[in-house]
Amino acid sequence: MNLLNAKNISHKFDTQLFSDISLELKQKESIAIIGSSGSGKSTLLHILSTMLKPDSGSVFIDGEDVAKMSKKKLIALKRDMLGIVFQAHYLFRGFSAYENLEVATLLSNQTIDVKLLKLLNIEQNIDQKVTNLSGGQQQRVSIARVLSKKPKILFLDEPTGNLDKTTANEVMDIFFKYIDEHSAGMFLVTHDESIAYRCDRVFALKDRELKRLK
């Protein structure tokens, strides 16, 4: 069974962004979506990650129609199964890096992975207030917070946008290793085609359609 199925998804704001998009995600699979600014790729990711309801179409996660889930079940799904990383880190600014991670692990009944902190090169910053960290360090804390939940589907919206090229590829290595070791799946939205083409499948969102490139 697929981790996610999207069927005939359409959405518009002032103008039509995309129409009749269908897509599926399997375990250990990575999918990248590229496209110009304003093409709707982040909106599509928000729909697939249950943050936004489509104008038409359905999203099934783990075989269940998201639109038919109770509010309680949807909250549990977001907490336990989905992990979302944005270009903006959205950390709790009054907290230390450790406290930010602790909140996520307590809610998901997980523990902080010290090995992950070392991989992301933030173990030495863990007790600092996030406001005292650089933008790149804050982004890596945000990534650690999401991966600490042990999600089954990763939704990544320009996750390396604030990182230099070398660090960006190192972080992507961690994401790829994560989905392989945890039989998870990954949706990536990015402007960086070199990173996009590291994924199993690559699509471009253009002229309201999703066109496969790889």
N, C-alpha and C positions, 0 to 999 in steps of 0.2 A: 504493500500500500504506500502511496506517495505521502510525503510529509504535508504537502500543500497542493491543492488544485484550485486554479482560478478559471472560471468559465464565463466567457462572453462579457467581460468587464468593460463598461463605458463610463466616462465621467467628463463633466464640463464645469467651468466656472463662467466667465463671460463668454468664452468660446469653447468649442469642443476640443478637449485635450486628446482623447483617444477613444476608440470604439471597438467593441467586440474582440477584446483581447483574452486569449486563453493561454494558460501556462501551467506547468506542473514542476514540482521540485521533489527529487528523490533523496534518500539518505546518502550522505557522503558526496553530494553534488553541489557545485557552485555555479551560480548564474550571475552574469554581469549585465547591467543595462547602461548604455551610454546614450548621449543625445545632447543637443544644444540646450542652453538655459531657457526655461519656459516651455520645454517640450512636454513636460508632465511626468518625467521619470520619478521624481521624488513623490509626486501625488500617487503614482502607481504603487510605489513602495509603501506609502501610508495606508493604502487600501489593502494591500496584501498582508500588512502587519496589524490589521484590525483597528488602526487609528482613525480611519475615515471610511464612511460607507459609500460604496459606488452608486452612481445613478441607476445602473442596471447591472445584472450579472451576479455571480455568487462566488464566494471564497470558502473553500473547505480546508480545514486544518485537522490533520490526523483523522480524516474521514468524516468530520462533522461540519455542517453548514454553520458558519460563524453567525449569520443573521438570525438563526433559530436558537442560538444559545441563550440561556438565562443570564442576567446581569452578573450573578454570582459566579457562574461557570466561566464567563468571559474574563472576569477579573482573575480567576485562578489560572486560566490559559495564558494570559499575558504575563502573570507572575512566574509561572513554572516552566513554560515551554518556549516563550518568545524572548529574544534578546535584541535590542535595538541600539545601534551606535550612530550618533549624529556627528556632523563636523563640529557643531557646538557641543560642549561636553555636558552641560546641565548638571553639574555637581552641586551638592549642598555647600554653599560658600562659607558658612560659619563653622564647618566641620573640618577635621583633619582628613587626609587621604584615607587613613585606616578607618575612621568613623564612616566615611562614605561607603567603603567596601563592606563594613560591618552591617550597615542597614540593609544592603542588598542580600547578604547571606542569611541574615536573620529572617527576612521575609520569605526566602525561598528554602529555608531549612538546609543550608549548605555551610561550608566552612571556607575561610580565606585560604587560597592556594598560594603558599609561599614560593613554590617553584614558578608560578605564573608571574609573580611580582619580580622575580629575578630575570625572567625572560623579557619582561617589558622594561627592565632597568629602572624600577621605581622603588625597590626594597629599601634604599637608603633615604627615600623621601616620605616614607609611609606615615610618620608621625607629624609631618608638617601640615599647617593649614593649607588648604588648596589655593587660597588667595596668594600664598607665597611661592607657588610653583609657577614655572613657565607654562606657556600655552601648550607646548608639546608634552610636558609632564602631566598637565591636567588631562589632556586627551588620552594619555596612556593609563591614567587612573580610571577614566571613564570606561575604557576598554576592559580593564581588569574587573571593574564593577559588574559589567555585563557578563563576562565569561565566568565569573564566580558563581553566577546563578545556575550554571550548567544548562543553558537553553538548548532546545532541539532544533530551532531555526534561528539563524542570525540574519538580521536585516541591517545592512550597513549603508548609510547615506553619506557619501564622501568622508569616510572614516579617517582617511590619511591626508585630508586637505590641509591640515595645519602642521604636517610633518615633512621633514626633508626627504629626499628621494631614498636614501639608504635606509633611514628609519621606517619609512613607509613600506618598503619591501620586507623589512624584518617583521613589522607588525602583520603584514599580510601572510607571511610564513606562519605566524602563530594562529591566525584564523584558519588557514588551510589544514594545519596540523590538528586543530581543535575539531573541525568537522569530521576529519578522518577517524580520530580516536574516539569520538563520542557518537558516531553514526548520525551526525547532525547534517543540516543543509544550510546554504548561504545564498542570500540575495544581496548583490552589491550594486549600488548606484555610484558612478564615478565619471569624472571628466578625463581621467588618466587612462588612455587606451592601453598603455603598456601593462598596467595593473589589471585592467579588464580582461585582457587576453590570457591572463594566467588562469582564468576560470574555465570550467568545463564547457559552458555555453555562453555566448555573447550575443546580445540583441541591441539594436539601435531603435529608439523610439523617435519616429520621424513621420510627418504627415499623418498623424493620428493612428499610425500602425506600428506594431512591434515587428521589426524585420531581423531575422536571424543572420548574424555575420560569421558565427563559428559554431 
